[in-house]
């Protein structure tokens, strides 16, 4: 459960970073 939650957080944070990069390009 904890490992899955950590995975979801990593995916969400990477998606947020990708969105910010796309906004600034």
QUIZIVEN-V82400 format. One record per run of one state. SS is the DSSP state (A for helix, B for strand, O for the rest). FROM is the first residue (numbers start at 1). TO is the last residue. Records with the same first field share a line. If there is no record, write none. Layout:
SS: FROM-TO, FROM-TO
//
This chain:
O: 1-1, 25-25
A: 2-24
//
